[in-house]
Amino acid sequence: MAKQTGLSGWGRTFVPGREVRSENLPAVTRNAVLTRGLGRSYGDASLPPAHTLELAGSTLADRILGFDADTGVLRAEAGLVLSDMNRLFLPRGFFTPVTPGTRFVTLGGMVASDVHGKNHHVDGTIGRHVQRLLLQTATGRIVECSREHESELFLATLGGMGLTGHILEVQLKLHKVPSPWIYRESFKIDNLDELLVKLKEAGKEWPFTVAWIDTVATGKNLGRGILYVGRWAEKNEAPDKLPKPQQHLLTMPFALPSGLLNRFTIGMFNRLVYYAHTGPHKQDICDPDTFFYPLDKVGSWNRAYGAAGVTQHQAVIPEEAGAAGVRRLIELLAETGSSSFLSVIKDCGPEGDGLISFPRPGMSLALDIPITSRTQEVIDRLNKHVLDCGGRIYLTKDGFTKREDFRAMEPRLDAFLAVKAKWDPDAKIHSALSDRLFGAPRASEEDDDEEQVERASQAFARAEYEREERARTGIAVEQLATATASTAAIGLRPPLEVSATAAGIGPDAPVVGEDPALAATAPALEARPKHTILAGAGLMSPVAEPPAAVEPTPESAPAEPEVAPPAAAAELAPPDATEPSDAEPSAVQSAPPVAVGTPPPEPERPAVESTAPVFKPE
């Protein structure tokens, strides 16, 4: 089987393209068509539009810029990965206020998707907790926005899929937790109607609720499932130790044959899951990774869907449609002959602030559907029912919705597009998703389509040749180790399983631990500081005021945008930290962009160990 190359979302639908990454996110995003994080959106939200080969990647810009332990307010660069944020702050008694179903997402990506989680009925989306953003707009302006300043831009960016500007920094308030453990209960329920009633009732008592359902079972067993509820364990309930970091139980080494997951095999899997829950009720104390990110235990689990890939149809069925609306969606899936390997229902609370943010009051049903030649027909039928119910779909998971269907289900779209046009009048920032749903921007007269296609083809051919040469000579492995070590020295060191992605080797590249050459680097990496706090070494310094918006004029615009973090570092760094001087600019000002697979240069910023106390339940 030929190895798939290029860029893809989590659904593994590949397109020609590559990322260019740098620690200097303002520099690498200037004139970029789109910024991409870890590419965990299922469809084409993080993919470049047609005839565009390059986009910017944010994962090297992952520094913490400030944290106030009294208020829980964090300011960080957009490339900070949630797994790193959890690793650093959970031992200190803080956790993200809202988390999606994977910890391998960037802070900027969480904002762009306005992610929601098991606590949406209580705490809303991540946007509710975001206080300020720093963006670089399509015109090159660096703008601070919030609910008080440039509020239209701020609200359009929450759930705006990265289309309003390049997110550079995020300031949000973390949640204080009584312990680093979760108290969990689960209930086996044998039919859909009862499950939906129990799910809604649980939301009145529990902050975290979610249900897995069997979409293949028929008759009275249709929609049977397991209801999970949870809350943060109190100090007297929790073990007097920190949870162990989640490890991969296994990693899918290759994509399984397409078609292996079908209605029969998925039905067998669902029966196994259902009957594995022995007894009607269970309760226990578990670690947050097990509760929030069960699928992260299997590395590259999306390969199980085969080379053709997977799409997720996630829709919210409004409360007015009731259980009948959810039931009919499941029945439609069966009528098309399709099935969902993973089907999850969540209780959604009030609509968020984002102009096109996904959730609204009702039940959210997420269906993982293996891609086949009939997938478009399946999605069209599901979307028609969603429209009839007055619901809408989640753009972060979508890869097949038609433009006319999305416009019909999203009455807020015109308001969003008006804000986008105000800040991006020439539609310079766009993606494969926005071209599909909103229409592609018209090419300028001097850009002939055939020339664009030819240039893209030639560039992609060169990129393919370079990729093959790296793989043939083994340089990719060496570069991965170098990039991982460099990241450890200058910022938050990603978990080893993320390092392959952060180094830009590609979705099928080896990760640390799979190759002896890489495994040998692990002890050296562990000896390095696990993170550098650019601003506030003890994680206790108050959050500085964000920099004023930089609005360059044509006459005075600098060659490179000014970057505020070094100035903030001078205010917040501890007394013994080395301050950057005019003679020796900081690495974030001078680091050049790096192409996919190229290790970033070693910066000259000193690493500062955190002296914050480790959190322990009393």
Secondary structure, DSSP 8 states (H G I E B T S, - for coil): -----SB--TT---BS-EEEE-S-HHHHHTT-S-EESS--SSSSTTS--TT--EEEE-TT---EEEEETTTTEEEEETT-BHHHHHHHHGGGTEE-SS--S-S--BHHHHHHHT---TTHHHH--GGGGEEEEEEE-TTS-EEEEESSSSHHHHHHHTTSTT-S-EEEEEEEE-EE-SSS-EEEEEEEESSHHHHHHHHHHHTTT-SEEEEEE-SS--GGGTT-EEEEEEEE--TTTS-SS-------SEE--S---TTSS-HHHHHHHHHHHHHHS-SSEEEEEE-HHHHH-GGGGEETGGGGG-TT-EEEEEEEEEGGGHHHHHHHHHHHHHHTT---SSEEEEEE-S--SSTT-S--SEEEEEEEEE--TTHHHHHHHHHHHHHHHT-EE-GGG-SS--HHHHHHH-TTHHHHHHHHHHH-TT--S--HHHHHHH------TT--HHHHHHHHHHHHHHHHHHHHHHHHHTHHHHHHHHHHHHHHHHS----HHHHHHHHT--TTS--BTTBHHHHTTHHHHHHS-S--BSS-TTS-S--------B---TTT--SS---SHHHHHHHHS-TTS----SSS--HHHH---EETT---------------------
